Amino acid sequence: MSAKNKAISESIITRILLILVAVTYVGLLLVLPLASVFSEAFRHGLAAFKAAVVEPDAWAAIKLTLTVAAISVPINMVCGVAAAWAITKHDFRGRNLLISLIDVPFSISPVVAGMMYLLLFGAQGWFGDWLLAHDIRIAFAVPGIVLATLIVTLPFVARELIPLMQSQGREEEEAALTLGAPGWRIFLWVTLPNIRWGLLYGVLLTNARAMGEFGAVSVISGHIRGETNTMPLQVEVLYNEYNFAAAFAVASLLAGLALVTLVVKSLLEWRHGDQLAASGH
C-alpha cells in the first residue's frame, strides 16, 4: 500500500472512530436520558399524562413558567441589543468593565444569584422593611422570580451579538449618519437587518434558559405550590413526593418546549442557511 493510500485509510478510520465516539457520548448523556423521560411520562397512558398536566398546581406552574419567559425574554432582548450596540458602536470609559459585568452570570452559581435578590428584597433584607411597609412583595412572589430569571439569562443576547457586530464594523452606520439619518432609522434599516439572525439565536437561547432555570428561582420563589412554583420546581416537588408519573409528565412537557426551540432553530438553519452563514452562524 502506498503512503498516500495508507494516509487516506488512516484518515477514514480516524473519522469513523471520532463519529462513533461523538454519537455514543451524545447518545448516553442526552438521547437515552431524554427518551427515558418521555417513556416514563406516557407509561400509564395518555389519559394519565393529561391528568397530571392539567392538575391545578401543575397547570399553575406551566402558566407561571410561560409568563416569566414572556416577561424576561423581551426585556433581555432589548437590553442585550442596547448593550451590544453601545459596546461595539461607541468608545467610552468602562467599556471593558461593562463586557465583564455582562459575563458575570456565566461565572456565578444561579443559587448565588437567587441569594442576592433574597438579601435585597427578603423580609430581613436591605429593603425588606420598606417593602413590607408599602405592601410590596418581590421575594416569594412573581417579581422576584422574574428578576432571578433576568439575571441568569442576561448575557445570552448580548454575547451573541457583540462578536457579530464587532466583525461587521461601524462603516455602514457611520455612512448613514453622514447622510443625516437619525439613530432609530439607522438601527432599523442598517443595523437590525445585519444582526437579525444573531438576535434570533440569542432570543432562542434566552427563552430556553428562562423556562428551564431552577437554582436562582428555587431560592427566591419560596416554593409556594400553585403560586410560585415554576415547572422545574414542580418537577422536584412531585418527584420528592414519589409521584413519579406526574413528575415525569411535567418534565416531559418542559423537555418538549426545549425541543420545540431546537426545531425552530433547525428550521431556520434549513430555510435560511446562506443568510445564517453570512451572519456568522
C-alpha positions as CSV (number, residue, x, y, z in Angstrom):
1,M,0.0,0.0,0.0
2,S,1.4,3.4,-1.0
3,A,2.0,6.1,1.5
4,K,-0.9,8.1,0.1
5,N,-3.4,5.2,0.3
6,K,-2.3,4.5,3.8
7,A,-2.8,8.1,4.8
8,I,-6.3,8.0,3.3
9,S,-7.1,4.8,5.0
10,E,-6.0,6.1,8.4
11,S,-7.9,9.3,7.9
12,I,-11.1,7.3,7.2
13,I,-10.6,5.1,10.2
14,T,-9.9,8.2,12.4
15,R,-13.1,9.9,11.1
16,I,-15.2,6.9,11.8
17,L,-13.8,6.5,15.3
18,L,-14.4,10.2,16.1
19,I,-18.0,9.9,14.8
20,L,-18.7,6.8,16.9
21,V,-17.2,8.5,20.0
22,A,-19.3,11.6,19.4
23,V,-22.5,9.7,18.7
24,T,-22.0,7.3,21.7
25,Y,-21.2,10.3,24.0
26,V,-24.3,12.3,23.0
27,G,-26.5,9.2,23.0
28,L,-25.5,8.1,26.5
29,L,-25.6,11.6,28.0
30,L,-28.5,13.1,26.2
31,V,-30.7,11.0,23.9
32,L,-31.1,8.0,26.2
33,P,-32.0,10.0,29.3
34,L,-34.4,12.2,27.3
35,A,-36.0,9.1,25.8
36,S,-36.5,7.7,29.2
37,V,-38.2,10.8,30.5
38,F,-40.8,10.6,27.7
39,S,-41.2,6.9,28.2
40,E,-41.9,7.3,31.8
41,A,-44.3,10.2,31.2
42,F,-46.5,8.1,28.9
43,R,-46.1,4.8,30.7
44,H,-49.6,4.9,32.2
45,G,-51.2,6.2,29.0
46,L,-52.3,9.5,27.5
47,A,-55.1,9.9,30.0
48,A,-52.8,9.8,33.0
49,F,-50.4,12.2,31.3
50,K,-53.2,14.7,30.6
51,A,-54.5,14.4,34.2
52,A,-51.0,15.1,35.6
53,V,-50.6,18.2,33.3
54,V,-54.0,19.8,34.0
55,E,-53.8,19.2,37.7
56,P,-54.2,22.7,39.3
57,D,-50.7,23.0,40.8
58,A,-49.0,21.7,37.6
59,W,-51.1,23.9,35.4
60,A,-50.3,26.9,37.6
61,A,-46.6,26.1,37.3
62,I,-46.9,25.8,33.5
63,K,-48.6,29.2,33.3
64,L,-46.1,30.8,35.6
65,T,-43.2,29.5,33.6
66,L,-44.6,30.8,30.3
67,T,-45.4,34.1,32.0
68,V,-41.9,34.6,33.4
69,A,-40.4,33.7,30.0
70,A,-42.8,36.1,28.2
71,I,-41.6,39.0,30.5
72,S,-37.9,38.2,30.9
73,V,-37.1,37.4,27.2
74,P,-38.2,40.7,25.7
75,I,-36.5,42.7,28.4
76,N,-33.2,40.9,28.0
77,M,-33.6,41.2,24.2
78,V,-34.0,44.9,24.3
79,C,-31.2,45.4,26.9
80,G,-28.9,42.9,25.2
81,V,-29.2,44.8,21.9
82,A,-28.6,48.1,23.6
83,A,-25.6,46.8,25.4
84,A,-24.1,45.2,22.2
85,W,-24.8,48.5,20.3
86,A,-23.1,50.6,23.0
87,I,-20.0,48.2,23.2
88,T,-19.5,47.7,19.5
89,K,-20.5,51.1,18.0
90,H,-19.2,53.5,20.6
91,D,-15.9,54.1,22.5
92,F,-16.3,55.0,26.2
93,R,-14.6,54.6,29.5
94,G,-15.6,51.4,31.3
95,R,-16.3,49.6,28.1
96,N,-14.3,46.5,29.1
97,L,-15.8,46.6,32.6
98,L,-19.3,46.5,31.0
99,I,-18.3,43.5,29.0
100,S,-17.0,41.8,32.1
101,L,-20.2,42.6,34.0
102,I,-22.3,41.1,31.3
103,D,-20.3,37.8,31.7
104,V,-20.8,37.7,35.5
105,P,-24.0,35.4,35.3
106,F,-21.9,32.9,33.4
107,S,-19.4,32.7,36.3
108,I,-21.5,32.7,39.4
109,S,-23.8,30.0,40.6
110,P,-27.6,30.6,39.9
111,V,-28.1,29.8,43.6
112,V,-25.9,32.8,44.4
113,A,-27.9,35.0,42.1
114,G,-31.1,34.0,43.9
115,M,-29.5,34.7,47.2
116,M,-28.5,38.2,46.1
117,Y,-32.1,39.1,45.5
118,L,-33.3,37.4,48.7
119,L,-30.8,39.5,50.7
120,L,-32.1,42.7,49.0
121,F,-35.8,42.1,48.9
122,G,-36.5,39.4,51.5
123,A,-38.2,40.2,54.8
124,Q,-34.8,40.5,56.5
125,G,-33.2,42.1,53.5
126,W,-31.9,45.6,52.9
127,F,-35.3,46.8,51.5
128,G,-37.4,44.3,53.4
129,D,-38.9,46.8,56.0
130,W,-39.7,49.4,53.3
131,L,-41.3,46.8,51.1
132,L,-43.4,45.4,53.9
133,A,-44.5,48.9,54.9
134,H,-45.8,49.5,51.4
135,D,-47.2,46.1,50.9
136,I,-44.9,45.2,48.0
137,R,-43.9,41.6,47.5
138,I,-40.8,40.8,45.5
139,A,-39.3,37.8,47.3
140,F,-41.5,34.7,47.3
141,A,-43.6,36.3,44.5
142,V,-43.6,36.6,40.7
143,P,-41.5,39.8,40.6
144,G,-38.6,38.0,42.4
145,I,-38.8,35.1,40.0
146,V,-38.7,37.4,37.0
147,L,-35.6,39.2,38.5
148,A,-33.9,35.9,39.1
149,T,-34.6,34.8,35.6
150,L,-33.4,38.1,34.2
151,I,-30.0,37.9,35.8
152,V,-29.3,34.3,34.7
153,T,-30.4,35.0,31.1
154,L,-28.8,38.4,30.9
155,P,-25.7,37.5,28.8
156,F,-27.2,35.4,26.0
157,V,-28.4,38.1,23.6
158,A,-25.6,40.5,24.2
159,R,-22.9,37.8,24.0
160,E,-24.4,36.5,20.7
161,L,-24.4,40.0,19.2
162,I,-21.2,41.5,20.4
163,P,-18.7,39.4,18.3
164,L,-21.1,39.6,15.3
165,M,-21.4,43.4,15.5
166,Q,-17.7,43.8,16.0
167,S,-16.9,41.8,12.9
168,Q,-19.3,44.0,10.9
169,G,-17.6,47.2,12.0
170,R,-19.1,50.7,12.1
171,E,-18.8,51.8,8.4
172,E,-22.4,51.3,7.4
173,E,-23.8,53.1,10.4
174,E,-21.3,56.0,10.0
175,A,-22.2,56.3,6.4
176,A,-25.9,56.5,7.2
177,L,-25.1,59.1,9.9
178,T,-23.2,61.3,7.5
179,L,-26.3,61.2,5.2
180,G,-28.4,62.6,8.0
181,A,-30.3,59.5,9.1
182,P,-31.5,59.6,12.7
183,G,-30.3,57.0,15.2
184,W,-33.5,54.9,15.3
185,R,-33.7,54.8,11.5
186,I,-30.0,53.7,11.3
187,F,-30.8,50.9,13.7
188,L,-34.0,49.7,12.0
189,W,-32.7,49.9,8.4
190,V,-28.9,49.3,8.7
191,T,-28.0,47.5,12.0
192,L,-31.1,45.3,12.5
193,P,-31.0,43.5,9.1
194,N,-27.4,42.7,9.7
195,I,-27.9,41.2,13.1
196,R,-31.3,39.7,12.9
197,W,-30.2,36.1,12.8
198,G,-27.8,36.5,15.7
199,L,-30.5,38.3,17.6
200,L,-32.9,35.4,16.9
201,Y,-30.4,32.9,18.1
202,G,-29.8,34.9,21.3
203,V,-33.6,35.1,21.9
204,L,-34.0,31.3,21.4
205,L,-31.2,30.6,23.9
206,T,-32.6,33.1,26.4
207,N,-36.1,31.6,26.1
208,A,-34.8,28.1,26.7
209,R,-32.8,29.1,29.7
210,A,-35.7,31.2,31.1
211,M,-38.1,28.2,31.0
212,G,-35.6,25.7,32.4
213,E,-34.0,27.8,35.2
214,F,-34.0,26.1,38.6
215,G,-31.3,27.3,41.0
216,A,-32.0,31.1,41.2
217,V,-35.7,30.7,41.0
218,S,-35.7,28.0,43.7
219,V,-34.1,30.4,46.2
220,I,-36.2,33.4,45.5
221,S,-39.6,31.7,44.9
222,G,-40.3,30.2,48.3
223,H,-41.7,27.0,46.7
224,I,-45.3,28.0,47.2
225,R,-47.3,25.4,45.3
226,G,-49.8,26.8,42.9
227,E,-48.3,30.3,43.2
228,T,-44.5,30.5,42.8
229,N,-43.5,27.0,41.6
230,T,-42.3,27.0,38.0
231,M,-42.2,23.8,36.0
232,P,-38.7,22.8,37.2
233,L,-39.6,23.4,40.8
234,Q,-42.9,21.5,40.3
235,V,-41.0,18.5,38.9
236,E,-38.8,18.5,42.0
237,V,-41.8,18.7,44.4
238,L,-43.6,15.8,42.6
239,Y,-40.5,13.7,42.5
240,N,-39.8,14.2,46.2
241,E,-43.4,13.1,46.9
242,Y,-42.8,9.9,44.9
243,N,-45.4,11.0,42.4
244,F,-43.2,9.8,39.6
245,A,-45.9,9.7,36.9
246,A,-46.8,13.4,37.4
247,A,-43.2,14.4,37.8
248,F,-42.1,12.8,34.5
249,A,-45.3,14.2,32.8
250,V,-44.3,17.8,33.7
251,A,-40.7,17.1,33.0
252,S,-41.5,15.8,29.5
253,L,-43.6,18.9,28.8
254,L,-40.6,21.0,29.8
255,A,-38.3,19.0,27.6
256,G,-40.8,19.2,24.8
257,L,-40.7,23.0,25.0
258,A,-36.9,22.8,24.7
259,L,-37.2,20.5,21.7
260,V,-39.6,23.0,20.1
261,T,-36.9,25.6,20.4
262,L,-34.4,23.2,18.8
263,V,-36.8,22.5,16.0
264,V,-37.3,26.2,15.3
265,K,-33.5,26.7,15.3
266,S,-33.1,23.8,12.9
267,L,-35.8,25.0,10.5
268,L,-34.2,28.5,10.4
269,E,-30.9,26.9,9.5
270,W,-32.5,24.8,6.8
271,R,-34.6,27.6,5.3
272,H,-32.0,30.4,5.6
273,G,-28.7,28.6,5.7
274,D,-26.9,31.0,3.4
275,Q,-28.0,34.1,5.4
276,L,-27.1,32.4,8.7
277,A,-23.7,31.6,7.4
278,A,-23.2,35.2,6.2
279,S,-24.1,36.4,9.7
280,G,-21.5,34.1,11.3
281,H,-23.6,31.0,12.3
